[in-house]
Amino acid sequence: MICAPPAFGRWIQADARRLSCELGRIAFSKGRNDRIAHSGGIFQRRGFMNAIVTSSVILAAGMGIRMGRRGKRMPKGFLRLGDRPIIEESISRLLEVGVRRIVIVTGHFAGFYHDLQARYPDVVQLVHNPYYADSGSMYSLYCARRYVREDFLLLESDLIYERQALTTLLEYPEDNVVLLSGFTKSSDEVFVQTNSGCLVAMSKDRDSLGPHVAGELIGISKISQRLYQVMLQKAVERFHTTRHMDYETDCLVAAARVIPVNCHVVEDLAWSEMDDECQLIRARDKVYPAILQRDNQTAPIAGESGQDGRRLRNLRAALSDRAGAAVLPREGTKNPQ
């Protein structure tokens, strides 16, 4: 057993009961919504149009030990490759795609994030992981449980990425999606094994996985409330013995055996994490310039960002497909004269 205040055990037991009730409520709600959708009562249904996601959780409690002296001066999210800390650039990208509420789980050098919240008082909410020095990323995600009541985007604080990473997830037609890239050969990669496009396993040791390794984990996912509750339940079952669990390799993989989690691969996505000095150099010299170039080429037009922009792009795509179906001849027929 781990050494923890007496109240900790009571919290775990209470959360186990609450999570069981919450899963029952979500399952009932899901069944009711599916029945309504099937009967034509609502336009939105699973596999046809995904729910709009306006919340995000950023995990930022890590101590950055592998960053050496840099990690002793600031949290990794406050590294700069441009004019602003990388976590502030991430916040800006989230706002551009329609996210309106961002929960940041802090730990190491939490004071940095209080200044950040002051710049985004209506958007950023801080949650502190008091055990950040003696826990894994899943415990940080657990700390956010009382502040996240809807589907959300889950990100890590030490990432740089192009805007396409977010728009791809938000426009993906399923509720639970893990974003993957092609093979970067950047060191410290997490490889992802899939079966029919769904998550099976993850590991830094590629040889330990099966033959169907689809790509590399980026650290950006779309998580439904139903999947989140299962992840929490899996975590609570083990918190009696350890808080050292990773959200992805431990709890997300375990939850994927209960609820299918889709893995979407964007082969040439520009992104990088920054766990050590070598990754920082690669991010600064190669990846960050590519991100700036791509984002400048795909900058949202005024009035076409956020939720309305996504709706507009989806509508245009649907109209384009419909027009194409009307113009293109069917297979086996002659071209119209």
C-alpha positions in Angstrom: 0.0 0.0 0.0 1.2 3.5 -0.7 1.6 6.1 2.1 -1.3 8.5 1.9 -3.4 10.6 4.2 -6.3 8.6 5.7 -8.8 10.7 3.7 -7.3 9.4 0.5 -8.7 5.9 0.9 -12.1 7.3 1.6 -12.0 9.4 -1.5 -11.1 6.4 -3.6 -14.0 4.3 -2.2 -16.4 7.2 -2.7 -15.2 7.7 -6.2 -15.6 4.0 -7.0 -19.3 4.2 -6.0 -19.8 7.5 -7.9 -18.2 6.2 -11.0 -20.4 3.1 -11.0 -23.5 5.4 -10.8 -22.1 7.7 -13.5 -21.4 4.9 -15.9 -25.0 3.7 -15.4 -26.4 7.2 -16.1 -24.3 7.6 -19.2 -25.2 4.2 -20.5 -28.9 5.0 -20.0 -28.5 8.4 -21.7 -26.6 6.9 -24.6 -29.3 4.2 -25.1 -32.1 6.8 -25.1 -30.3 9.1 -27.5 -29.6 6.2 -29.9 -33.3 5.2 -29.8 -34.4 8.8 -30.5 -31.9 9.1 -33.4 -33.0 5.7 -34.8 -36.6 6.9 -34.8 -35.7 10.1 -36.7 -36.3 12.4 -33.7 -32.9 14.1 -34.1 -30.6 14.7 -37.0 -27.4 13.8 -35.2 -26.6 10.1 -34.7 -23.4 8.1 -34.1 -21.4 7.6 -37.3 -23.1 10.4 -39.1 -22.4 13.6 -37.4 -20.1 13.9 -34.3 -21.1 16.0 -31.3 -19.4 19.4 -31.0 -16.6 19.4 -28.5 -15.9 22.7 -26.7 -13.8 21.6 -23.7 -10.2 20.5 -23.4 -8.0 19.1 -20.7 -4.2 19.7 -20.8 -2.0 17.6 -18.6 0.8 19.8 -17.3 1.9 18.4 -13.9 5.1 16.7 -15.1 8.5 17.6 -13.6 10.5 17.6 -16.8 13.4 15.7 -15.2 14.9 14.7 -18.6 15.1 18.4 -19.6 17.9 18.8 -17.1 18.5 22.4 -16.0 15.6 23.7 -18.1 13.2 21.4 -16.2 14.5 22.9 -12.9 13.7 26.5 -14.0 10.2 26.1 -15.5 7.5 23.6 -16.5 7.9 22.2 -20.1 4.8 24.0 -21.2 6.6 27.3 -20.8 9.4 26.5 -23.2 9.5 29.0 -26.0 10.2 28.3 -29.7 8.5 31.5 -30.8 7.2 34.6 -29.0 5.0 32.8 -26.5 5.3 29.6 -24.4 4.2 26.5 -26.3 1.2 25.9 -24.0 -0.1 29.4 -24.8 0.3 28.6 -28.5 -1.7 25.5 -27.8 -4.4 27.5 -26.1 -4.6 29.8 -29.1 -5.1 26.9 -31.5 -7.8 25.4 -29.3 -9.6 28.7 -29.3 -9.3 28.9 -33.1 -11.2 25.6 -33.5 -14.0 26.5 -31.2 -12.9 25.2 -27.8 -14.2 27.6 -25.1 -13.1 25.9 -21.8 -9.7 24.6 -21.0 -8.8 22.7 -17.8 -5.1 22.6 -17.1 -3.9 20.1 -14.5 -0.8 21.6 -12.8 1.9 20.3 -10.5 5.6 21.2 -11.0 6.1 25.0 -10.9 2.3 25.6 -10.7 2.8 29.3 -10.2 3.6 29.8 -13.8 0.1 28.7 -14.7 -1.6 31.2 -12.4 -0.1 34.0 -14.5 -1.3 32.2 -17.6 -4.8 31.9 -16.2 -4.8 35.6 -15.5 -4.4 36.2 -19.2 -7.3 33.9 -20.1 -9.7 34.3 -17.1 -12.8 33.2 -19.0 -11.2 30.2 -20.6 -8.6 28.6 -18.5 -9.4 26.7 -15.2 -6.6 25.3 -13.1 -6.7 22.1 -11.2 -3.7 21.1 -9.0 -2.3 17.6 -8.7 -0.9 17.6 -5.1 0.9 14.3 -5.7 2.6 15.4 -9.0 6.0 14.3 -7.7 4.7 10.8 -6.9 2.2 10.0 -9.5 1.7 9.4 -13.2 -0.3 11.2 -15.9 -3.5 9.3 -15.1 -3.6 10.7 -11.6 -3.5 14.1 -13.1 -6.4 13.3 -15.4 -8.2 11.9 -12.3 -7.8 15.2 -10.6 -9.8 16.9 -13.3 -12.8 14.5 -12.8 -15.0 17.1 -11.0 -14.4 19.8 -13.6 -15.1 17.8 -16.8 -18.7 16.8 -17.4 -18.7 16.6 -21.2 -16.7 15.2 -24.1 -13.3 16.8 -24.4 -10.0 17.0 -26.2 -7.1 15.6 -24.2 -3.6 17.1 -24.8 -0.2 17.1 -23.2 1.5 20.4 -22.3 4.8 19.7 -24.0 3.5 19.4 -27.5 3.8 21.5 -30.6 1.5 20.7 -33.5 -0.1 22.1 -36.5 -3.8 23.2 -36.6 -4.7 20.2 -38.6 -4.2 17.9 -35.6 -7.2 19.5 -33.9 -9.5 19.9 -36.9 -8.9 16.3 -37.9 -10.1 15.1 -34.5 -13.0 17.4 -34.2 -14.3 16.4 -37.7 -13.8 12.7 -37.1 -17.2 11.0 -37.0 -16.6 9.0 -33.9 -16.7 10.0 -30.2 -13.4 8.4 -29.1 -10.3 9.0 -31.3 -6.6 8.8 -30.7 -4.5 10.8 -33.2 -1.5 9.0 -34.6 1.3 10.2 -37.0 3.5 8.2 -39.3 6.9 7.0 -38.0 9.1 10.0 -37.1 12.2 8.2 -35.9 12.5 11.0 -33.4 13.5 8.9 -30.3 11.3 7.9 -27.4 8.3 7.1 -29.7 5.2 5.4 -28.4 4.0 2.9 -31.0 0.3 2.0 -31.3 -1.0 -1.4 -32.3 -4.5 -1.5 -33.8 -7.1 -4.0 -35.1 -9.5 -2.8 -37.8 -8.5 0.8 -36.9 -9.2 0.5 -33.2 -6.7 0.7 -30.3 -5.2 -2.6 -29.0 -2.0 -1.7 -27.3 0.8 0.8 -27.0 4.5 0.5 -26.2 7.8 2.2 -26.6 9.1 -1.2 -27.5 7.8 -1.9 -31.0 8.9 -5.5 -31.0 6.6 -6.2 -28.0 3.6 -5.3 -30.2 1.8 -7.4 -32.8 2.2 -6.9 -36.6 -0.4 -4.2 -37.0 1.4 -1.1 -35.7 -0.4 1.8 -37.3 1.7 4.7 -36.2 3.0 6.8 -33.3 1.1 8.3 -30.5 1.0 12.1 -30.6 -0.6 12.9 -27.3 -3.9 14.5 -28.6 -7.1 12.6 -28.3 -10.9 13.1 -28.3 -12.4 11.5 -25.3 -16.1 10.9 -24.7 -17.5 11.2 -21.2 -18.4 7.5 -21.3 -14.8 6.5 -22.1 -13.5 8.9 -19.5 -15.6 7.3 -16.8 -14.3 3.8 -17.7 -10.7 5.1 -17.6 -11.4 6.6 -14.2 -12.9 3.3 -13.0 -9.8 1.4 -14.2 -7.5 3.9 -12.4 -9.5 3.8 -9.1 -9.2 0.0 -9.0 -5.4 0.4 -8.9 -5.0 3.6 -6.8 -5.0 1.5 -3.6 -1.6 0.2 -4.5 -0.1 2.9 -6.8 -0.6 6.3 -8.3 2.0 5.7 -10.9 -0.1 5.1 -14.0 0.1 6.6 -17.4 -3.3 7.7 -18.9 -2.5 6.2 -22.3 -0.6 3.0 -21.9 -2.3 1.9 -18.7 -5.9 3.3 -18.6 -6.7 4.2 -22.2 -5.6 0.8 -23.4 -7.6 -0.9 -20.6 -10.7 1.1 -21.4 -10.4 0.3 -25.1 -11.2 -3.3 -24.2 -14.6 -2.1 -23.0 -15.3 0.8 -25.4 -13.8 0.9 -28.9 -11.3 3.6 -29.4 -10.6 4.6 -33.0 -7.0 5.4 -34.1 -6.7 7.9 -36.9 -3.4 8.3 -38.7 -2.2 11.5 -40.3 1.0 10.4 -42.0 2.8 13.7 -42.5 1.5 15.7 -39.6 3.9 18.3 -38.2 4.3 17.8 -34.5 6.8 17.1 -31.7 6.9 16.5 -28.0 9.8 17.9 -25.9 10.9 15.4 -23.3 14.6 16.0 -23.6 17.2 18.3 -25.2 17.5 16.3 -28.4 13.7 16.5 -29.0 13.8 20.3 -28.2 16.6 20.8 -30.8 14.6 18.8 -33.4 11.4 20.7 -32.6 13.2 24.1 -32.8 15.1 23.5 -36.0 12.8 21.3 -38.1 9.3 20.9 -36.8 8.3 24.4 -35.5 9.2 26.1 -38.8 7.1 23.5 -40.7 4.2 24.2 -38.4 4.4 27.9 -38.9 4.5 27.5 -42.7 1.5 25.1 -42.8 -0.6 27.0 -40.4 0.0 30.2 -42.3 -1.2 28.4 -45.5 -4.3 27.2 -43.8 -5.1 30.2 -41.6 -8.9 30.4 -41.0 -10.7 33.1 -42.9 -12.6 35.6 -40.8 -16.0 34.2 -39.8 -14.9 30.6 -40.6 -13.2 29.6 -37.4 -14.6 27.8 -34.4 -17.9 25.9 -34.3 -19.5 27.9 -37.1 -16.5 27.4 -39.3 -16.6 23.6 -38.8 -20.3 23.6 -39.6 -19.7 25.7 -42.7 -16.9 23.3 -43.9 -19.0 20.3 -43.3 -21.9 21.8 -45.2 -19.7 22.8 -48.1 -18.3 19.2 -48.2 -21.8 17.8 -48.2 -23.0 20.1 -50.9 -19.9 19.3 -53.0 -20.4 15.6 -52.6 -24.1 16.0 -53.6 -23.2 18.1 -56.6 -20.6 15.6 -57.6 -23.0 12.7 -57.4 -25.4 14.6 -59.7 -22.8 15.4 -62.3 -20.6 12.3 -62.4 -22.0 9.5 -64.5 -22.7 6.2 -62.8 -20.3 3.4 -63.5 -21.1 1.6 -66.7 -23.0 4.5 -68.3 -21.9 6.7 -71.1 -20.8 10.3 -70.5 -23.6 12.8 -71.0 -23.3 14.7 -74.2 
